[in-house]
Amino acid sequence: MVDRMQLLRWTVCLGLVFFVACSTGNENVEEEPSNRATTQSTRPNILLIVADDLGYGDVGAFGSEIDTPELDALARDGARFTRFYTQVSCSPTRALLMTGVDNHLNGLGTMAEDLLPHHDGVPGYEGYLNDRVVTGAQLLKDAGYHTYLTGKWHLGLTPDKYPSQRGFERTYASLVGNVNHFNGRYIEDGKKINGDGYSSDLFTDKLIEAIESNHGDGRPFFGALLFTAPHWPLQAPTALIEKYLNRYVDGWDVTRQRRFERLKEMGLVPADMGLPPRIEEVPDWSGLTDKERQIETKKMAIHAAMVDNLDTNVGRILDLLETLGESENTLVVFMSDNGTDPYDRSQRPMYVARRSELGLNTSFEDMGTDKSYVFYGLGWAQVGSVHHRHYKFLPSEGGMHAPMIARFPGVLTPGDDLDSFASVVDITPTFLDVANVEHPGTQYRDREIYPMRGRSLLPYMSDSLNVPYGDDDPVAFEIYGHKVVFMGPWKAVQLRQPWDQSIWRLYNLNLDPGEQQDLAYDEPEVLTILIDAYESFAKENGVVDEPADVPPFPYKPGHLGDLIVER
């Protein structure tokens, strides 16, 4: 397998030499079509697909009952990354994903929506992707790749921060964190437009259009298909909602147990592990009234419909690769941006105003339609997390342990499970390695930039013995004052109130993936090593020490609404 990777590098190098030679020659001389085809066939395409707020257990390949045949096939033809981690929320993950640089350096030390006065003027806390980083898309474009982005950007709202200014030549993007899935507002190649159609369908249409427009010109492509589904508001095509209405009548406890048993059958959780208890704030399904069960069942049906539709669109883009003869020459990566979202924003002032402005509501009759403004809540969010603790916005396993699938014919072994630690910060280094493109380090176009923190996963994908991180390599993250560091099987995590008391906890994830047994007092030396590693990370990356008297966002979710705390 290592030889195959070396062959890949050689053929990519030849393709780059050809591209440079053609670019510096007579611009009036058109290349022969045969030469173009040869060049494209030796330089891998890269297709990145991201789901929004998709839980670890929301895909069939990771135990779900939701119909996801396309993603399941992708896992069979490629590999599941079973210990893949993201940041805990949208834009910090996307900033890491696009740059390979820590979010406290690249501008998303916290989300733009949650900047507070003590963040003012702090480098790395601008709330947008700053100019001290260069994106992988820009470097791939410089190397001759076509670069396309459709879907969620969430890394800057002004024209100078659009994806078209960060390396993407064709874009159809949502700039904000959430959209109306039926009539969203988008930016197409720098121009504001109103979308006409369902979000996932539109994003796929536009990416297909972009790929087809340049296919055969001798240049490979990097395509980013960044779905806004299944992010709230819960909205989906009616026929798909009806398909799932009867699938969840048994409730969240039964559905979660079934997912957990499937994960056991797949070997993705220890055979002797028990399912952790239901979150305290979530009521027993049998204790709900008939009307409450009807509402909750419909919520989950809409969520499932959104995932089902997303899967269909994944199939459309993969079919395009097959039709164009590019399947064997394309690295495909699918992932979620973080864990499940249990929060109900219907009472948060900024969202109440927006709901009124857009004419949205929370009525049962309009649930799932273009007027819907509902959220699937804490009970179903725990179903998406399955055995993992917590959810989005927290560095517990439920907030950042995400499903990831990759397919790269000739490099990845079909049906393989890769179970070593990897994270979102490793994706751009991997893409650059696949394309044989070097990161410029600390200087790009006469400006200082940060070098990448992540590591290429390509050697690991070619040979599972080449693990990206050894048992003594720590990897740390922070957001909202919550802290986490991984090393080998160990994870140390510190959560702020109201989730915990800002105490460091220690877990062995090989034995306890549900984070149920705190080993801080049993393994003090291990914990000390991890805390020291975190402190070094925080100092090197300019992490702000969040004031103790400022509550972390978001507020703790409850079953029928979030517990609001003034900030």
JONORRA-V853504 format. One record per residue. N is the residue number from 0. RES is the residue in three letters. PSI is psi in whole degrees, 0 to 359 (* if undefined). Layout:
BEGIN
{{N & RES & PSI} {N & RES & PSI}}
END
This chain:
BEGIN
{{0 & MET & 327} {1 & VAL & 322} {2 & ASP & 321} {3 & ARG & 320} {4 & MET & 321} {5 & GLN & 321} {6 & LEU & 318} {7 & LEU & 315} {8 & ARG & 318} {9 & TRP & 316} {10 & THR & 325} {11 & VAL & 319} {12 & CYS & 315} {13 & LEU & 319} {14 & GLY & 320} {15 & LEU & 320} {16 & VAL & 316} {17 & PHE & 317} {18 & PHE & 314} {19 & VAL & 317} {20 & ALA & 316} {21 & CYS & 325} {22 & SER & 331} {23 & THR & 1} {24 & GLY & 197} {25 & ASN & 116} {26 & GLU & 343} {27 & ASN & 353} {28 & VAL & 118} {29 & GLU & 135} {30 & GLU & 153} {31 & GLU & 140} {32 & PRO & 323} {33 & SER & 321} {34 & ASN & 319} {35 & ARG & 313} {36 & ALA & 319} {37 & THR & 317} {38 & THR & 314} {39 & GLN & 324} {40 & SER & 342} {41 & THR & 358} {42 & ARG & 115} {43 & PRO & 139} {44 & ASN & 160} {45 & ILE & 125} {46 & LEU & 117} {47 & LEU & 127} {48 & ILE & 125} {49 & VAL & 129} {50 & ALA & 157} {51 & ASP & 114} {52 & ASP & 28} {53 & LEU & 129} {54 & GLY & 161} {55 & TYR & 323} {56 & GLY & 21} {57 & ASP & 0} {58 & VAL & 142} {59 & GLY & 321} {60 & ALA & 347} {61 & PHE & 30} {62 & GLY & 1} {63 & SER & 155} {64 & GLU & 351} {65 & ILE & 139} {66 & ASP & 109} {67 & THR & 62} {68 & PRO & 328} {69 & GLU & 315} {70 & LEU & 326} {71 & ASP & 320} {72 & ALA & 322} {73 & LEU & 320} {74 & ALA & 321} {75 & ARG & 322} {76 & ASP & 345} {77 & GLY & 229} {78 & ALA & 148} {79 & ARG & 133} {80 & PHE & 108} {81 & THR & 357} {82 & ARG & 57} {83 & PHE & 136} {84 & TYR & 147} {85 & THR & 182} {86 & GLN & 180} {87 & VAL & 358} {88 & SER & 173} {89 & CYS & 286} {90 & SER & 323} {91 & PRO & 319} {92 & THR & 315} {93 & ARG & 325} {94 & ALA & 319} {95 & LEU & 316} {96 & LEU & 318} {97 & MET & 341} {98 & THR & 332} {99 & GLY & 12} {100 & VAL & 143} {101 & ASP & 145} {102 & ASN & 339} {103 & HIS & 348} {104 & LEU & 327} {105 & ASN & 0} {106 & GLY & 347} {107 & LEU & 48} {108 & GLY & 332} {109 & THR & 167} {110 & MET & 148} {111 & ALA & 324} {112 & GLU & 344} {113 & ASP & 17} {114 & LEU & 140} {115 & LEU & 167} {116 & PRO & 325} {117 & HIS & 354} {118 & HIS & 348} {119 & ASP & 127} {120 & GLY & 2} {121 & VAL & 120} {122 & PRO & 136} {123 & GLY & 353} {124 & TYR & 38} {125 & GLU & 335} {126 & GLY & 10} {127 & TYR & 165} {128 & LEU & 113} {129 & ASN & 179} {130 & ASP & 13} {131 & ARG & 11} {132 & VAL & 158} {133 & VAL & 138} {134 & THR & 156} {135 & GLY & 325} {136 & ALA & 318} {137 & GLN & 318} {138 & LEU & 322} {139 & LEU & 320} {140 & LYS & 317} {141 & ASP & 330} {142 & ALA & 4} {143 & GLY & 4} {144 & TYR & 143} {145 & HIS & 143} {146 & THR & 124} {147 & TYR & 141} {148 & LEU & 128} {149 & THR & 138} {150 & GLY & 213} {151 & LYS & 125} {152 & TRP & 291} {153 & HIS & 29} {154 & LEU & 18} {155 & GLY & 139} {156 & LEU & 338} {157 & THR & 158} {158 & PRO & 326} {159 & ASP & 353} {160 & LYS & 3} {161 & TYR & 156} {162 & PRO & 334} {163 & SER & 342} {164 & GLN & 0} {165 & ARG & 30} {166 & GLY & 357} {167 & PHE & 122} {168 & GLU & 331} {169 & ARG & 130} {170 & THR & 149} {171 & TYR & 92} {172 & ALA & 147} {173 & SER & 122} {174 & LEU & 335} {175 & VAL & 176} {176 & GLY & 334} {177 & ASN & 154} {178 & VAL & 159} {179 & ASN & 119} {180 & HIS & 341} {181 & PHE & 335} {182 & ASN & 58} {183 & GLY & 165} {184 & ARG & 125} {185 & TYR & 169} {186 & ILE & 116} {187 & GLU & 112} {188 & ASP & 44} {189 & GLY & 353} {190 & LYS & 138} {191 & LYS & 133} {192 & ILE & 163} {193 & ASN & 128} {194 & GLY & 147} {195 & ASP & 87} {196 & GLY & 175} {197 & TYR & 138} {198 & SER & 307} {199 & SER & 324} {200 & ASP & 315} {201 & LEU & 314} {202 & PHE & 321} {203 & THR & 317} {204 & ASP & 311} {205 & LYS & 324} {206 & LEU & 319} {207 & ILE & 315} {208 & GLU & 316} {209 & ALA & 315} {210 & ILE & 316} {211 & GLU & 328} {212 & SER & 333} {213 & ASN & 1} {214 & HIS & 137} {215 & GLY & 2} {216 & ASP & 7} {217 & GLY & 3} {218 & ARG & 137} {219 & PRO & 174} {220 & PHE & 153} {221 & PHE & 115} {222 & GLY & 130} {223 & ALA & 111} {224 & LEU & 98} {225 & LEU & 87} {226 & PHE & 148} {227 & THR & 354} {228 & ALA & 149} {229 & PRO & 34} {230 & HIS & 146} {231 & TRP & 158} {232 & PRO & 150} {233 & LEU & 110} {234 & GLN & 137} {235 & ALA & 162} {236 & PRO & 137} {237 & THR & 316} {238 & ALA & 323} {239 & LEU & 323} {240 & ILE & 314} {241 & GLU & 327} {242 & LYS & 328} {243 & TYR & 359} {244 & LEU & 325} {245 & ASN & 356} {246 & ARG & 343} {247 & TYR & 19} {248 & VAL & 341} {249 & ASP & 348} {250 & GLY & 178} {251 & TRP & 326} {252 & ASP & 313} {253 & VAL & 317} {254 & THR & 318} {255 & ARG & 319} {256 & GLN & 319} {257 & ARG & 318} {258 & ARG & 317} {259 & PHE & 317} {260 & GLU & 323} {261 & ARG & 322} {262 & LEU & 322} {263 & LYS & 315} {264 & GLU & 327} {265 & MET & 352} {266 & GLY & 20} {267 & LEU & 353} {268 & VAL & 154} {269 & PRO & 140} {270 & ALA & 331} {271 & ASP & 9} {272 & MET & 141} {273 & GLY & 153} {274 & LEU & 124} {275 & PRO & 155} {276 & PRO & 160} {277 & ARG & 144} {278 & ILE & 138} {279 & GLU & 322} {280 & GLU & 350} {281 & VAL & 125} {282 & PRO & 158} {283 & ASP & 136} {284 & TRP & 322} {285 & SER & 344} {286 & GLY & 354} {287 & LEU & 153} {288 & THR & 166} {289 & ASP & 318} {290 & LYS & 318} {291 & GLU & 318} {292 & ARG & 323} {293 & GLN & 316} {294 & ILE & 312} {295 & GLU & 322} {296 & THR & 319} {297 & LYS & 322} {298 & LYS & 311} {299 & MET & 327} {300 & ALA & 321} {301 & ILE & 316} {302 & HIS & 313} {303 & ALA & 321} {304 & ALA & 321} {305 & MET & 319} {306 & VAL & 319} {307 & ASP & 312} {308 & ASN & 319} {309 & LEU & 315} {310 & ASP & 318} {311 & THR & 319} {312 & ASN & 328} {313 & VAL & 317} {314 & GLY & 322} {315 & ARG & 317} {316 & ILE & 326} {317 & LEU & 324} {318 & ASP & 323} {319 & LEU & 316} {320 & LEU & 319} {321 & GLU & 314} {322 & THR & 322} {323 & LEU & 357} {324 & GLY & 27} {325 & GLU & 1} {326 & SER & 318} {327 & GLU & 349} {328 & ASN & 27} {329 & THR & 127} {330 & LEU & 122} {331 & VAL & 128} {332 & VAL & 126} {333 & PHE & 138} {334 & MET & 166} {335 & SER & 158} {336 & ASP & 344} {337 & ASN & 189} {338 & GLY & 190} {339 & THR & 152} {340 & ASP & 112} {341 & PRO & 0} {342 & TYR & 147} {343 & ASP & 104} {344 & ARG & 3} {345 & SER & 342} {346 & GLN & 355} {347 & ARG & 126} {348 & PRO & 316} {349 & MET & 329} {350 & TYR & 330} {351 & VAL & 316} {352 & ALA & 319} {353 & ARG & 320} {354 & ARG & 316} {355 & SER & 318} {356 & GLU & 322} {357 & LEU & 358} {358 & GLY & 34} {359 & LEU & 162} {360 & ASN & 176} {361 & THR & 21} {362 & SER & 151} {363 & PHE & 319} {364 & GLU & 324} {365 & ASP & 359} {366 & MET & 127} {367 & GLY & 343} {368 & THR & 183} {369 & ASP & 352} {370 & LYS & 0} {371 & SER & 136} {372 & TYR & 56} {373 & VAL & 163} {374 & PHE & 148} {375 & TYR & 350} {376 & GLY & 176} {377 & LEU & 320} {378 & GLY & 313} {379 & TRP & 331} {380 & ALA & 322} {381 & GLN & 329} {382 & VAL & 317} {383 & GLY & 326} {384 & SER & 339} {385 & VAL & 253} {386 & HIS & 353} {387 & HIS & 150} {388 & ARG & 134} {389 & HIS & 211} {390 & TYR & 188} {391 & LYS & 147} {392 & PHE & 357} {393 & LEU & 142} {394 & PRO & 24} {395 & SER & 170} {396 & GLU & 325} {397 & GLY & 343} {398 & GLY & 336} {399 & MET & 353} {400 & HIS & 106} {401 & ALA & 155} {402 & PRO & 137} {403 & MET & 136} {404 & ILE & 139} {405 & ALA & 146} {406 & ARG & 127} {407 & PHE & 89} {408 & PRO & 135} {409 & GLY & 349} {410 & VAL & 303} {411 & LEU & 141} {412 & THR & 122} {413 & PRO & 134} {414 & GLY & 7} {415 & ASP & 153} {416 & ASP & 120} {417 & LEU & 113} {418 & ASP & 17} {419 & SER & 155} {420 & PHE & 136} {421 & ALA & 161} {422 & SER & 173} {423 & VAL & 332} {424 & VAL & 347} {425 & ASP & 354} {426 & ILE & 310} {427 & THR & 316} {428 & PRO & 324} {429 & THR & 314} {430 & PHE & 318} {431 & LEU & 322} {432 & ASP & 316} {433 & VAL & 320} {434 & ALA & 358} {435 & ASN & 43} {436 & VAL & 129} {437 & GLU & 139} {438 & HIS & 139} {439 & PRO & 356} {440 & GLY & 254} {441 & THR & 4} {442 & GLN & 131} {443 & TYR & 120} {444 & ARG & 53} {445 & ASP & 20} {446 & ARG & 150} {447 & GLU & 137} {448 & ILE & 166} {449 & TYR & 142} {450 & PRO & 163} {451 & MET & 145} {452 & ARG & 330} {453 & GLY & 174} {454 & ARG & 147} {455 & SER & 137} {456 & LEU & 359} {457 & LEU & 315} {458 & PRO & 323} {459 & TYR & 321} {460 & MET & 329} {461 & SER & 332} {462 & ASP & 110} {463 & SER & 350} {464 & LEU & 340} {465 & ASN & 69} {466 & VAL & 141} {467 & PRO & 330} {468 & TYR & 132} {469 & GLY & 175} {470 & ASP & 349} {471 & ASP & 20} {472 & ASP & 107} {473 & PRO & 146} {474 & VAL & 125} {475 & ALA & 156} {476 & PHE & 159} {477 & GLU & 146} {478 & ILE & 144} {479 & TYR & 20} {480 & GLY & 354} {481 & HIS & 140} {482 & LYS & 146} {483 & VAL & 146} {484 & VAL & 135} {485 & PHE & 147} {486 & MET & 114} {487 & GLY & 229} {488 & PRO & 355} {489 & TRP & 148} {490 & LYS & 124} {491 & ALA & 133} {492 & VAL & 140} {493 & GLN & 117} {494 & LEU & 142} {495 & ARG & 167} {496 & GLN & 147} {497 & PRO & 10} {498 & TRP & 327} {499 & ASP & 188} {500 & GLN & 30} {501 & SER & 41} {502 & ILE & 138} {503 & TRP & 128} {504 & ARG & 153} {505 & LEU & 132} {506 & TYR & 146} {507 & ASN & 104} {508 & LEU & 338} {509 & ASN & 323} {510 & LEU & 337} {511 & ASP & 67} {512 & PRO & 347} {513 & GLY & 2} {514 & GLU & 52} {515 & GLN & 340} {516 & GLN & 105} {517 & ASP & 122} {518 & LEU & 17} {519 & ALA & 322} {520 & TYR & 339} {521 & ASP & 332} {522 & GLU & 63} {523 & PRO & 328} {524 & GLU & 320} {525 & VAL & 315} {526 & LEU & 319} {527 & THR & 318} {528 & ILE & 316} {529 & LEU & 321} {530 & ILE & 317} {531 & ASP & 320} {532 & ALA & 320} {533 & TYR & 316} {534 & GLU & 322} {535 & SER & 317} {536 & PHE & 313} {537 & ALA & 320} {538 & LYS & 316} {539 & GLU & 332} {540 & ASN & 9} {541 & GLY & 39} {542 & VAL & 128} {543 & VAL & 135} {544 & ASP & 106} {545 & GLU & 132} {546 & PRO & 141} {547 & ALA & 333} {548 & ASP & 5} {549 & VAL & 110} {550 & PRO & 143} {551 & PRO & 146} {552 & PHE & 147} {553 & PRO & 178} {554 & TYR & 159} {555 & LYS & 127} {556 & PRO & 147} {557 & GLY & 176} {558 & HIS & 317} {559 & LEU & 37} {560 & GLY & 153} {561 & ASP & 151} {562 & LEU & 102} {563 & ILE & 132} {564 & VAL & 131} {565 & GLU & 139} {566 & ARG & *}}
END
